[in-house]
Amino acid sequence: MPRFVSARPDVGLITLPWNLPLEAWPRDNLVALPRGISRHVVRFIRVGRSVYAAKEVIEHLAVHEYRLLHDLHRLDTPSVEAVGVVTERYDDEGRPLDPVLLTRHLQYSLPYRSLFTRGIRQDTVNRLVDAMVVLLARLHLIGFLWGDVSLSNTLFRRDAGAFAAYLVDAETGELHDQLTTGQREHDLTIARTNLFGEFSDLEAGGLLDAALDPLALVESIEARYRELWGELTGVEEFDGSEMHRIDSRIRRLNALGFDVAELDITTDIGGSSIRIQPKVVDAGHHSRRLIRLTGLDTEENQARRLLNDLDAFRARTDQQGADEAIVAHQWLTEVFEPVINAIPDALRGRLEPAEVFHEVLESRWFASENAGREISMAQATDDYLQQVLARRPDEGLDGEPGLAMVAEPVDPNADPTLDPIDAPWGGNAEPDDEEPPYDPWEADADAVDESEARHFDIDALRARSKPPTN
């Protein structure tokens, strides 16, 4: 009887034919899904309504990867979910078989070769590259040394016209409190080698657009990573008359898809120079931190916006060394509550308080950008109440805020069971001469001017965040 190591065991797994090598399993136990290239035997198995990826690998690697994937999932990192490890496997003649690592199948995900069908456009490749860069940066931010960065060890999901990348193979990974520059450079060196080989393989197979050069693609990945890493972790210095640059830095990070938990803000003795460095954290951090400090229970994005203003308030009042709870109470009574108390009774049902405060901050920021100077909170509040909130419809209903949104109608002829990853053009099969399926992302790419397309356009974000010059 094999041994199962799992935090969430599925009893349906016990009856599977573990006495057989994965490559000899009967087809009744398997699911035909696209899979990438692997040095190990990998199969997709169905147990009831669940689908798992099974990989045969030696025991110490299986256990190591299981624990790493479990930690990554706990840290809310884009990666597949580890389910368990099956060890002590023997065939009918008593010969030992390699253990099997089980992970939960990531629905609607595709290996990179399934995306490189004939005719894939350059803009689509750029979006794929962007997703890879974001994944690597997120892994490095939490202290994960990948050790085998490659497209083959990544899964991609379509994400509103872009792609989201997920780590699928962590057997060479290491989790540290923080990565050194040398460790990150080590990952980049491995990425350069592996990705060049994979793009060259696609080129040799006729799957890469003739306008795309493997070396140029690899160099763009490295350049984008360095630019993104600098924006995420770089130190920025400015003088006390440019406080709006704190909010501008946060906006650039948010535009890149990263949340800012807090700012490490340092001022010199005279208060003439300010030095900021952002800290990036997982989802849910902001709402937990805000309710702990102020008692305000808000949505995550609202909490993020309010905490950003709290950190800016700490810098403006030069209280970096003060107790956080004391500063939070001062901000609540001196900044947040005056805005809420200024709302006339006739307008109090228009929006919830946290949303009102957020919109006041937005209005203030735009007004400051247009004026080229800092607009006071009192002036921004008055302008917002008169020009914006007074014109809004009442979103309260019998004292209860919020009206139900009307959903888009559902196509009654759509097939809800159709899963794009089961399409016959997926997997490792080489493309044939048939016309590829219609892809709306590819069709939209016809309208893209590739010469003007920018990815991670941080320079443009910086330019928009600067106050206008006279």
C-alpha positions as CSV (number, residue, x, y, z in Angstrom):
1,M,0.0,0.0,0.0
2,P,1.6,3.4,-1.0
3,R,2.0,6.2,1.5
4,F,0.2,9.5,1.0
5,V,1.5,12.8,2.3
6,S,-1.1,15.5,1.9
7,A,-2.5,18.5,3.8
8,R,-5.9,18.0,2.0
9,P,-6.2,14.3,1.1
10,D,-8.7,13.2,-1.6
11,V,-9.9,9.7,-0.7
12,G,-10.5,9.1,-4.4
13,L,-6.8,9.0,-5.0
14,I,-6.3,5.9,-2.9
15,T,-7.9,3.5,-5.4
16,L,-5.8,4.6,-8.4
17,P,-3.3,2.1,-9.9
18,W,-0.2,3.3,-8.0
19,N,1.4,-0.1,-8.7
20,L,1.9,1.0,-12.3
21,P,4.4,3.5,-13.7
22,L,2.6,6.7,-14.8
23,E,3.4,6.0,-18.5
24,A,1.6,2.6,-18.2
25,W,-1.6,3.9,-16.6
26,P,-4.9,3.0,-18.4
27,R,-6.5,5.8,-20.4
28,D,-9.6,5.6,-18.3
29,N,-7.7,7.3,-15.4
30,L,-6.2,10.0,-17.6
31,V,-7.4,13.3,-19.1
32,A,-6.1,14.6,-22.4
33,L,-4.9,18.2,-21.6
34,P,-2.1,20.3,-23.1
35,R,1.2,19.9,-21.2
36,G,4.6,21.4,-21.6
37,I,7.9,19.7,-22.1
38,S,9.2,18.0,-19.0
39,R,12.2,15.8,-18.1
40,H,9.9,13.7,-16.0
41,V,6.8,11.6,-16.9
42,V,3.7,13.8,-16.4
43,R,0.1,12.8,-16.7
44,F,-3.2,14.5,-15.9
45,I,-5.6,12.3,-13.8
46,R,-9.3,12.7,-13.0
47,V,-10.7,11.9,-9.6
48,G,-14.4,12.6,-9.5
49,R,-14.7,16.3,-10.6
50,S,-11.1,17.1,-9.7
51,V,-8.2,17.0,-12.1
52,Y,-4.6,16.6,-10.9
53,A,-1.2,16.8,-12.5
54,A,0.9,13.9,-11.5
55,K,4.7,13.9,-11.9
56,E,7.1,11.0,-11.3
57,V,10.2,12.2,-9.6
58,I,12.7,11.0,-7.0
59,E,11.6,11.3,-3.4
60,H,13.7,14.1,-2.0
61,L,12.8,16.3,-4.9
62,A,9.1,15.4,-4.7
63,V,9.0,16.3,-1.0
64,H,11.0,19.5,-1.5
65,E,8.8,20.7,-4.3
66,Y,5.6,19.8,-2.4
67,R,6.7,21.9,0.6
68,L,7.9,24.8,-1.5
69,L,4.6,24.9,-3.5
70,H,2.7,24.8,-0.3
71,D,4.6,27.8,1.1
72,L,4.2,29.7,-2.2
73,H,0.4,29.1,-2.2
74,R,0.3,30.2,1.5
75,L,2.1,33.4,0.4
76,D,-0.5,34.0,-2.3
77,T,2.1,33.7,-5.1
78,P,1.0,32.8,-8.6
79,S,1.8,29.1,-8.7
80,V,0.1,25.7,-8.9
81,E,-1.3,24.3,-5.7
82,A,0.5,21.3,-4.2
83,V,-1.9,18.5,-3.2
84,G,0.4,15.7,-2.0
85,V,3.2,13.2,-2.5
86,V,2.7,9.5,-3.1
87,T,5.7,7.4,-1.9
88,E,6.5,3.8,-1.1
89,R,5.2,2.6,-4.5
90,Y,6.0,-0.9,-5.7
91,D,5.0,-2.8,-8.9
92,D,3.4,-6.2,-8.8
93,E,6.8,-7.9,-8.7
94,G,7.9,-5.8,-5.7
95,R,10.2,-3.4,-7.6
96,P,10.2,0.2,-6.3
97,L,8.7,2.9,-8.4
98,D,9.4,6.6,-8.2
99,P,7.2,8.7,-6.0
100,V,4.5,11.0,-7.6
101,L,4.0,14.7,-6.9
102,L,0.4,15.7,-7.2
103,T,-0.7,19.3,-7.9
104,R,-4.1,20.6,-8.7
105,H,-4.7,21.4,-12.4
106,L,-4.8,25.1,-13.0
107,Q,-8.0,25.6,-15.0
108,Y,-7.8,27.3,-18.4
109,S,-4.0,27.4,-18.3
110,L,-1.7,26.6,-21.2
111,P,1.9,25.8,-21.7
112,Y,3.8,28.2,-23.9
113,R,4.0,25.9,-26.9
114,S,0.3,25.8,-27.1
115,L,0.2,29.6,-27.5
116,F,2.8,29.7,-30.3
117,T,0.5,28.5,-33.1
118,R,1.3,29.5,-36.6
119,G,0.7,33.2,-37.2
120,I,1.0,34.4,-33.6
121,R,1.7,38.1,-33.6
122,Q,4.5,40.1,-32.1
123,D,2.2,42.0,-29.7
124,T,0.9,38.7,-28.3
125,V,4.5,37.5,-27.7
126,N,5.2,40.8,-26.0
127,R,2.3,40.3,-23.6
128,L,3.6,36.8,-22.9
129,V,7.0,38.2,-22.1
130,D,5.5,40.8,-19.8
131,A,3.7,38.1,-17.8
132,M,6.9,36.2,-17.4
133,V,8.7,39.3,-16.2
134,V,6.0,40.1,-13.6
135,L,6.0,36.5,-12.3
136,L,9.8,36.6,-11.8
137,A,9.7,39.9,-10.1
138,R,6.9,38.8,-7.7
139,L,8.8,35.6,-6.9
140,H,12.0,37.6,-6.1
141,L,10.0,40.0,-4.0
142,I,9.0,37.3,-1.6
143,G,12.5,35.8,-1.5
144,F,12.0,32.9,-3.9
145,L,15.1,31.8,-5.9
146,W,13.7,29.9,-8.8
147,G,16.9,28.2,-10.0
148,D,15.4,27.0,-13.3
149,V,13.6,30.0,-14.9
150,S,12.1,28.9,-18.2
151,L,8.9,29.0,-20.2
152,S,8.6,25.3,-19.8
153,N,8.3,25.7,-16.1
154,T,5.5,28.3,-16.5
155,L,1.8,28.2,-17.2
156,F,-0.2,31.0,-18.8
157,R,-3.8,32.1,-18.5
158,R,-5.5,34.7,-20.5
159,D,-6.3,37.8,-18.5
160,A,-8.5,40.5,-20.1
161,G,-6.4,40.8,-23.2
162,A,-3.1,40.1,-21.4
163,F,-1.6,37.0,-19.8
164,A,-1.0,35.9,-16.2
165,A,1.9,33.6,-15.6
166,Y,2.1,30.9,-12.9
167,L,5.0,28.9,-11.7
168,V,4.5,25.2,-12.3
169,D,7.9,23.6,-11.4
170,A,9.7,24.5,-8.2
171,E,12.0,21.4,-7.7
172,T,15.1,23.6,-7.9
173,G,13.7,26.5,-5.9
174,E,14.7,27.9,-2.6
175,L,12.7,30.2,-0.3
176,H,14.7,32.9,1.6
177,D,13.8,35.8,3.8
178,Q,15.3,38.1,1.1
179,L,17.3,37.5,-2.0
180,T,20.7,39.1,-2.6
181,T,21.6,40.9,-5.8
182,G,23.8,37.9,-6.7
183,Q,21.0,35.4,-6.3
184,R,18.7,37.5,-8.5
185,E,21.4,37.8,-11.1
186,H,21.9,34.0,-10.9
187,D,18.2,33.6,-11.8
188,L,18.6,36.1,-14.7
189,T,21.6,34.2,-16.1
190,I,19.6,30.9,-16.0
191,A,16.6,32.7,-17.6
192,R,18.8,34.1,-20.4
193,T,20.2,30.6,-21.3
194,N,16.9,28.7,-21.0
195,L,14.7,31.3,-22.7
196,F,17.1,31.7,-25.6
197,G,17.0,27.9,-26.2
198,E,13.2,27.8,-26.0
199,F,12.8,30.7,-28.4
200,S,15.4,29.2,-30.8
201,D,13.5,25.9,-30.7
202,L,10.3,27.7,-31.6
203,E,12.1,29.5,-34.4
204,A,13.5,26.2,-35.8
205,G,10.0,24.6,-35.7
206,G,8.4,27.5,-37.6
207,L,6.4,28.6,-34.6
208,L,8.0,32.0,-34.1
209,D,7.2,35.0,-36.2
210,A,10.0,35.7,-38.7
211,A,10.2,39.3,-37.3
212,L,11.1,38.1,-33.8
213,D,14.7,37.4,-32.9
214,P,15.3,35.0,-30.0
215,L,18.2,37.0,-28.7
216,A,16.3,40.3,-28.9
217,L,13.4,38.6,-27.0
218,V,15.7,37.4,-24.2
219,E,17.4,40.8,-23.9
220,S,14.0,42.5,-23.7
221,I,12.9,40.2,-20.9
222,E,16.1,41.1,-19.0
223,A,15.7,44.8,-19.6
224,R,12.1,44.8,-18.6
225,Y,12.8,42.9,-15.4
226,R,15.5,45.4,-14.4
227,E,13.3,48.3,-15.1
228,L,10.4,46.8,-13.2
229,W,12.6,45.8,-10.2
230,G,14.0,49.3,-10.0
231,E,10.5,50.8,-9.9
232,L,9.4,48.3,-7.2
233,T,12.3,48.6,-4.9
234,G,14.3,51.7,-6.0
235,V,15.0,54.6,-3.6
236,E,13.7,58.1,-4.7
237,E,14.9,61.3,-3.1
238,F,13.3,64.8,-3.4
239,D,12.9,67.9,-1.3
240,G,10.0,68.9,1.0
241,S,8.3,71.1,-1.7
242,E,7.6,68.0,-3.8
243,M,5.4,66.0,-1.5
244,H,3.0,65.1,-4.3
245,R,5.8,62.8,-5.6
246,I,5.0,60.3,-2.8
247,D,1.5,59.8,-4.3
248,S,2.9,59.8,-7.8
249,R,5.3,56.9,-6.9
250,I,2.4,54.9,-5.5
251,R,0.3,55.5,-8.5
252,R,3.0,54.3,-10.8
253,L,3.3,51.1,-8.8
254,N,-0.4,50.6,-8.8
255,A,-0.5,51.1,-12.5
256,L,2.0,48.3,-12.9
257,G,-0.3,46.0,-10.9
258,F,1.5,46.0,-7.5
259,D,0.0,47.0,-4.2
260,V,2.0,49.2,-1.8
261,A,1.8,48.1,1.8
262,E,3.7,51.0,3.2
263,L,6.4,53.5,2.4
264,D,9.8,53.5,4.1
265,I,10.1,57.3,4.4
266,T,13.2,59.0,5.8
267,T,13.9,62.7,6.2
268,D,17.2,64.5,6.9
269,I,17.7,66.5,10.1
270,G,16.6,69.7,8.5
271,G,13.6,68.2,6.8
272,S,14.7,69.5,3.4
273,S,15.3,66.1,1.8
274,I,12.9,63.1,1.8
275,R,13.9,59.6,0.8
276,I,11.2,57.0,0.0
277,Q,11.2,53.3,-0.8
278,P,8.0,51.2,-1.3
279,K,7.2,47.8,0.2
280,V,5.0,45.4,-1.7
281,V,2.7,42.8,0.0
282,D,0.0,40.3,-0.6
283,A,-3.7,40.9,-1.1
284,G,-5.8,41.7,2.0
285,H,-2.9,43.3,3.9
286,H,-4.3,46.8,3.6
287,S,-7.8,46.1,4.9
288,R,-6.3,44.2,7.9
289,R,-3.8,46.9,8.7
290,L,-6.4,49.7,8.4
291,I,-9.0,48.1,10.7
292,R,-6.2,47.4,13.2
293,L,-5.0,51.0,13.2
294,T,-8.3,52.9,12.8
295,G,-11.2,50.6,13.2
296,L,-12.4,51.4,9.6
297,D,-13.7,48.4,7.8
298,T,-13.3,48.9,4.1
299,E,-12.7,47.1,0.8
300,E,-9.1,46.3,-0.1
301,N,-8.6,49.1,-2.6
302,Q,-10.2,51.6,-0.4
303,A,-7.9,50.5,2.5
304,R,-4.9,50.8,0.3
305,R,-5.8,54.4,-0.7
306,L,-6.5,55.4,2.9
307,L,-3.2,53.9,4.2
308,N,-1.3,55.6,1.4
309,D,-2.6,58.9,2.7
310,L,-1.8,57.9,6.3
311,D,1.8,57.2,5.3
312,A,2.0,60.6,3.4
313,F,0.5,62.3,6.5
314,R,3.3,60.7,8.6
315,A,5.9,62.2,6.2
316,R,4.3,65.6,6.1
317,T,4.2,65.8,9.9
318,D,7.7,64.4,10.3
319,Q,6.6,61.5,12.6
320,Q,8.5,58.6,11.2
321,G,9.7,57.6,14.6
322,A,6.4,58.0,16.4
323,D,4.2,55.1,17.4
324,E,2.1,54.0,14.4
325,A,-1.2,53.7,16.3
326,I,-0.8,57.3,17.7
327,V,-0.1,58.7,14.2
328,A,-3.1,56.7,12.8
329,H,-5.4,58.2,15.5
330,Q,-4.1,61.7,14.7
331,W,-4.7,61.2,11.0
332,L,-8.2,59.8,11.7
333,T,-9.3,62.9,13.7
334,E,-7.4,65.6,11.8
335,V,-7.7,64.3,8.2
336,F,-10.3,61.6,7.7
337,E,-13.1,62.7,10.0
338,P,-13.2,66.4,8.9
339,V,-13.8,65.3,5.3
340,I,-16.7,63.0,6.4
341,N,-18.1,65.6,8.8
342,A,-18.2,68.2,6.0
343,I,-20.7,66.1,4.0
344,P,-24.1,67.8,4.2
345,D,-26.9,65.6,5.6
346,A,-28.7,65.7,2.2
347,L,-25.6,64.1,0.5
348,R,-24.7,61.5,3.1
349,G,-26.4,58.7,1.3
350,R,-24.6,59.2,-2.0
351,L,-21.5,57.1,-1.2
352,E,-20.0,55.3,1.7
353,P,-17.5,57.4,3.8
354,A,-14.4,55.5,2.7
355,E,-15.3,56.0,-1.0
356,V,-16.0,59.7,-0.5
357,F,-12.6,60.1,1.1
358,H,-10.9,58.2,-1.7
359,E,-12.6,60.4,-4.3
360,V,-11.6,63.6,-2.4
361,L,-8.0,62.4,-2.5
362,E,-8.4,61.7,-6.3
363,S,-9.8,65.2,-6.9
364,R,-7.1,66.8,-4.8
365,W,-4.3,65.0,-6.7
366,F,-5.7,66.0,-10.1
367,A,-6.2,69.6,-8.9
368,S,-2.6,69.7,-7.5
369,E,-1.2,68.3,-10.8
370,N,-3.1,70.9,-12.9
371,A,-2.2,73.8,-10.6
372,G,1.4,72.8,-10.2
373,R,1.2,73.2,-6.4
374,E,-0.3,71.5,-3.4
375,I,-4.1,72.0,-3.0
376,S,-5.3,72.0,0.6
377,M,-7.5,69.2,1.9
378,A,-10.2,71.7,2.9
379,Q,-10.3,73.3,-0.5
380,A,-10.3,69.9,-2.3
381,T,-13.2,68.7,0.0
382,D,-15.3,71.8,-0.7
383,D,-14.7,71.5,-4.5
384,Y,-15.6,67.8,-4.5
385,L,-18.8,68.2,-2.5
386,Q,-20.1,71.0,-4.7
387,Q,-18.9,69.8,-8.1
388,V,-19.0,66.0,-7.8
389,L,-20.9,64.5,-4.9
390,A,-23.8,66.9,-5.3
391,R,-24.4,65.7,-8.9
392,R,-24.2,62.0,-8.0
393,P,-27.3,59.9,-7.7
394,D,-28.2,58.6,-4.3
395,E,-26.7,55.1,-3.9
396,G,-28.5,54.4,-0.7
397,L,-31.9,52.6,-0.6
398,D,-33.9,52.8,2.6
399,G,-30.8,53.5,4.6
400,E,-28.9,50.6,3.0
401,P,-26.0,51.8,0.8
402,G,-25.4,50.2,-2.5
403,L,-27.8,49.2,-5.4
404,A,-27.4,45.9,-7.2
405,M,-25.6,46.2,-10.5
406,V,-27.3,44.8,-13.6
407,A,-25.3,42.0,-15.1
408,E,-24.8,41.6,-18.8
409,P,-27.2,39.0,-20.4
410,V,-25.8,35.5,-20.8
411,D,-25.8,33.9,-24.3
412,P,-28.3,31.1,-24.0
413,N,-26.6,29.3,-26.9
414,A,-23.2,29.3,-25.3
415,D,-21.7,26.0,-24.2
416,P,-20.8,26.3,-20.5
417,T,-18.8,23.1,-20.6
418,L,-16.4,24.2,-23.4
419,D,-12.9,24.4,-22.0
420,P,-10.4,26.0,-24.4
421,I,-7.5,23.9,-23.0
422,D,-9.2,20.8,-24.5
423,A,-9.0,22.2,-28.0
424,P,-7.2,19.9,-30.5
425,W,-4.6,22.5,-31.4
426,G,-3.3,22.5,-27.8
427,G,-0.7,20.3,-26.1
428,N,2.6,19.3,-27.7
429,A,1.2,18.4,-31.1
430,E,2.9,20.2,-34.0
431,P,0.6,22.5,-35.9
432,D,-0.8,21.3,-39.2
433,D,-1.9,23.1,-42.3
434,E,-5.4,23.7,-41.0
435,E,-6.5,27.3,-40.4
436,P,-6.0,28.1,-36.7
437,P,-9.1,28.9,-34.6
438,Y,-10.3,32.5,-34.3
439,D,-8.6,34.2,-31.4
440,P,-10.1,37.6,-30.4
441,W,-6.8,38.7,-28.8
442,E,-5.0,37.9,-32.1
443,A,-7.6,39.6,-34.2
444,D,-7.4,42.8,-32.1
445,A,-3.6,42.8,-32.5
446,D,-4.1,43.9,-36.2
447,A,-5.0,47.4,-34.9
448,V,-1.8,47.7,-32.8
449,D,1.0,49.8,-34.1
450,E,3.9,47.7,-33.0
451,S,6.4,50.5,-33.5
452,E,4.7,52.6,-30.9
453,A,3.7,49.8,-28.5
454,R,5.3,50.2,-25.1
455,H,5.4,47.6,-22.3
456,F,6.0,48.5,-18.7
457,D,6.2,52.1,-19.9
458,I,7.5,53.5,-16.7
459,D,8.9,56.6,-18.3
460,A,5.4,57.5,-19.5
461,L,4.0,56.9,-16.0
462,R,6.7,59.2,-14.5
463,A,6.0,61.9,-17.1
464,R,2.3,61.9,-16.3
465,S,3.0,62.0,-12.6
466,K,5.2,65.2,-12.8
467,P,3.5,68.6,-12.2
468,P,3.2,70.7,-15.3
469,T,5.9,73.3,-15.9
470,N,5.1,76.9,-16.6
